[in-house]
Every structure is written in C-alpha cells, then in structure tokens.
Amino acid sequence: MADQPDPQWAVVAARAAADKSATDVVVIDVGPVLSLCQYFVLASARNTRLVRSVAEAVEEQVAAAGGPKPLRIEGLGDLGWVLMDYGDMVVHIFGEEQRSYYDLDRLWADMARVRWELEPSSGTA
C-alpha cells in the first residue's frame, strides 16, 4: 500500500485562507474513497473580491512554503466557486451562497478532518 501524502500543503492552504478572512475552513481527507486526490480544502468568502483574494493568498503561501504550483485553476471568471487543483490537494473557495448550495461539507461528512489550526500555547509543561 502506498504511503498517504503528507497534508502539509493542505494545512498551508487552509491557514492562508483563514489568514485572508475566509470562514468555515476545513481540510478533509478524501483519499480513502476518491482516487483523484487526497485532500480537499474548503473555504468560504463573503464576496467575489474576497474569493479572488483568498485564491491568490493560497497560491502565494503554498509556493512560499516550497509547495507546488496549481496544475489548474477554474472559476476565476465568475468567482462564485474557485477550484485550485494541486494534484494531491484540491482547494475549493466558495462564495457563501455557493457553499451552501453545493454543500460539499455534507457530501464528505463521514470523511476524516485534518487539524490545521495552530494550537494555542499554554503556560504549562
């Protein structure tokens, strides 16, 4: 059995989206049931300008961390749903209405989530 790809780039993408004010950011491990990729990153943005800004931030931050360039990006024309295909990872940036309509969260609800948030540091050892 092949090793599971490291979620490193999905985590970088999720953090980049959140840092740009995307909401409801999740990383889903779809690899066990989807042969196309290992991880989905889902994020919502409140308007089309923010959808574009989040997509740009994700591309910049993944590249800055030494990650791959997207193989293709779709949806930059209408900015309701931008899909960034990185091979092992697909980043979906939705307008709020599109996120609710397509409801990928429900479709993939039984798949494992990858923790991407930074743990707050505690003063205890």
C-alpha positions, 0 to 999 in steps of 0.5 A: 500500500502506498504511503498517504501524502503528507497534508502539509500543503493542505494545512498551508492552504487552509491557514492562508485562507483563514489568514485572508478572512475566509470562514468555515475552513476545513481540510478533509481527507478524501483519499480513502474513497476518491482516487483523484486526490487526497485532500480537499480544502474548503473555504468560504468568502463573503464576496467575489473580491474576497474569493479572488483574494483568498485564491491568490493568498493560497497560491502565494503561501503554498509556493512560499512554503516550497509547495507546488504550483496549481496544475489548474485553476477554474472559476476565476471568471465568475468567482462564485466557486474557485477550484485550485487543483494541486494534484494531491490537494484540491482547494475549493473557495466558495462564495457563501451562497455557493457553499451552501448550495453545493454543500460539499461539507455534507457530501464528505461528512463521514470523511476524516478532518485534518487539524490545521489550526495552530494550537494555542500555547499554554503556560504549562509543561 
